[in-house]
Each structure stands twice: as structure tokens, then as C-alpha cells.
Amino acid sequence: MPSPLIKSFSDKSGKSEKEVEELYKDAEDIVKDRYKDVEKESDRYYALVVGILKNMLKIEGFKEFYENNSWIDSGLSNEYFDFLLVFSLPWHL
């Protein structure tokens, strides 16, 4: 895991860098177990690992990211956002 990301996640979560590194390894194990078709060198693998790690650390998720970024079109209705959120979840976890 890249050091700047470890530090950033450590700062955001209040956990030590060592704890974040251990959780990163756990997240990798989850991806290896549940996403056997995803190659380790792929962008998708890294995105899955980081997404799982963020969830483990209770760091900003998709909904918070969406709500905290004013550059996103605020004209979207909540129903449409909920639809996108539901259908973007990895149902096979």
C-alpha cells in the first residue's frame, strides 16, 4: 500500500499506520477470496481493496463523497441518487 495513502487513512480514521496496513492486507485477502476473476495488477483490484478498506475504517463512502462535492450536479433527485447507489453495490459480497 502506498505510504501517502496509509498516512491519509490513518489520519482520517484515527487508527495507527500499522493498523491501517494490517487492515489493507485483510482487504486484499477479501478481494482475492471473493473476486477471483480480478487480476492483482488491475485498477479494479486496487479500487476494490481501497473501497473495502475505507469501509473497514469507516472513512467517507460513496454517499458522503457525493454529498460533500459541490461540483456534482445538485439537480439530481434523491430518488435517482438512491437508485444509483443501490445498483452500484457489489451484491455478490
The 8 nearest C-alpha neighbors of each residue, nearest first, counted from 0:
[[1, 2, 5, 4, 20, 23, 3, 24],
 [0, 2, 4, 3, 5, 6, 20, 7],
 [1, 3, 5, 4, 6, 0, 7, 16],
 [4, 2, 6, 5, 1, 7, 8, 0],
 [3, 5, 7, 2, 6, 1, 8, 0],
 [6, 4, 2, 8, 3, 7, 9, 16],
 [5, 7, 9, 3, 4, 8, 10, 2],
 [6, 8, 4, 10, 9, 5, 3, 11],
 [9, 7, 11, 5, 10, 6, 12, 4],
 [8, 10, 6, 14, 12, 7, 16, 11],
 [9, 11, 7, 8, 13, 12, 6, 14],
 [12, 10, 8, 9, 13, 7, 58, 14],
 [13, 11, 9, 14, 10, 56, 8, 58],
 [12, 14, 10, 9, 11, 15, 8, 56],
 [15, 13, 9, 12, 18, 16, 19, 10],
 [14, 16, 18, 17, 9, 19, 13, 10],
 [15, 17, 19, 9, 18, 5, 20, 6],
 [16, 18, 20, 15, 19, 21, 14, 5],
 [19, 17, 21, 15, 16, 20, 14, 22],
 [18, 20, 16, 22, 17, 21, 23, 9],
 [21, 19, 23, 17, 18, 22, 16, 24],
 [22, 20, 18, 24, 23, 19, 17, 25],
 [21, 23, 25, 19, 24, 20, 26, 18],
 [24, 22, 20, 26, 21, 25, 52, 19],
 [23, 25, 27, 21, 22, 26, 28, 20],
 [26, 24, 22, 28, 23, 27, 29, 21],
 [25, 27, 23, 29, 48, 24, 28, 52],
 [28, 26, 24, 30, 25, 29, 48, 31],
 [29, 27, 31, 25, 26, 30, 32, 24],
 [28, 30, 26, 32, 27, 31, 33, 25],
 [29, 31, 27, 34, 33, 32, 28, 26],
 [32, 30, 28, 29, 34, 35, 33, 27],
 [33, 31, 29, 30, 34, 28, 35, 27],
 [32, 34, 30, 31, 35, 29, 92, 91],
 [35, 33, 30, 36, 37, 31, 32, 29],
 [34, 36, 37, 31, 33, 32, 30, 38],
 [35, 37, 34, 38, 31, 33, 39, 44],
 [38, 36, 35, 34, 44, 39, 43, 41],
 [37, 39, 41, 40, 36, 44, 35, 43],
 [40, 38, 41, 44, 37, 45, 31, 42],
 [39, 41, 38, 42, 44, 45, 43, 37],
 [42, 40, 43, 44, 38, 39, 45, 37],
 [41, 43, 45, 44, 46, 40, 39, 47],
 [42, 44, 46, 41, 45, 47, 37, 38],
 [45, 43, 47, 41, 42, 46, 39, 37],
 [44, 46, 48, 42, 47, 43, 49, 41],
 [47, 45, 43, 49, 44, 48, 50, 42],
 [48, 46, 50, 44, 45, 49, 43, 51],
 [49, 47, 45, 51, 26, 50, 46, 27],
 [48, 50, 52, 46, 51, 47, 53, 45],
 [51, 49, 47, 53, 52, 48, 46, 54],
 [52, 50, 54, 48, 53, 49, 26, 47],
 [51, 53, 49, 55, 54, 50, 26, 23],
 [54, 52, 58, 56, 50, 55, 51, 57],
 [53, 55, 57, 51, 52, 56, 58, 50],
 [56, 54, 52, 53, 57, 51, 22, 58],
 [55, 57, 53, 58, 54, 12, 52, 8],
 [58, 56, 54, 55, 53, 59, 12, 60],
 [57, 59, 53, 56, 60, 54, 12, 11],
 [60, 58, 63, 64, 57, 61, 53, 62],
 [59, 61, 63, 62, 64, 58, 54, 53],
 [60, 62, 64, 63, 65, 59, 84, 66],
 [61, 63, 65, 64, 60, 66, 84, 59],
 [64, 62, 66, 65, 60, 61, 59, 67],
 [65, 63, 61, 67, 62, 66, 60, 59],
 [64, 66, 62, 63, 67, 68, 61, 71],
 [65, 67, 63, 64, 68, 62, 69, 71],
 [68, 66, 64, 65, 63, 69, 62, 71],
 [69, 67, 70, 65, 66, 71, 64, 63],
 [68, 70, 71, 67, 73, 72, 66, 65],
 [71, 69, 68, 72, 73, 67, 65, 66],
 [72, 70, 69, 73, 68, 65, 66, 74],
 [71, 73, 74, 70, 75, 69, 68, 65],
 [72, 74, 75, 71, 69, 76, 70, 66],
 [75, 73, 72, 76, 71, 77, 79, 80],
 [76, 74, 73, 72, 79, 77, 80, 78],
 [75, 77, 79, 78, 74, 80, 73, 81],
 [76, 78, 80, 79, 81, 75, 82, 74],
 [79, 77, 81, 76, 80, 82, 75, 83],
 [78, 80, 82, 76, 77, 81, 83, 75],
 [79, 81, 77, 83, 82, 78, 84, 76],
 [82, 80, 84, 78, 83, 79, 77, 85],
 [83, 81, 79, 85, 80, 84, 78, 86],
 [84, 82, 80, 86, 81, 85, 87, 79],
 [83, 85, 81, 87, 82, 86, 80, 88],
 [84, 86, 82, 87, 83, 88, 81, 80],
 [85, 87, 83, 88, 84, 82, 89, 81],
 [88, 86, 84, 85, 83, 89, 82, 90],
 [87, 89, 86, 85, 90, 84, 91, 83],
 [88, 90, 91, 92, 87, 86, 85, 47],
 [91, 89, 92, 88, 86, 87, 85, 33],
 [90, 92, 89, 33, 88, 34, 87, 30],
 [91, 90, 89, 33, 34, 88, 29, 30]]
